């Protein structure tokens, strides 16, 4: 059996890469991909802790599926906003997003 610490290190690494991507990138698509990486790290944590605590229970899997469903909804909404931003300003950079306010 793989130790829990390996999954935690993997999850922390994925989350750190995603967090750096959110802070360092200007492109909306790359920021969206970084957020998805962070959500994948959270799903790995849920599954790892649930399996470590009780291998026969499905609570971690249920939470991971919920995270995946939220991520899918977030992608749909964010891509709509990025598409609107591109149609208005012909750019995908988030620096131009302040003009979408009311």
Beta strands, then each sheet from edge to edge (+ up, - down):
end
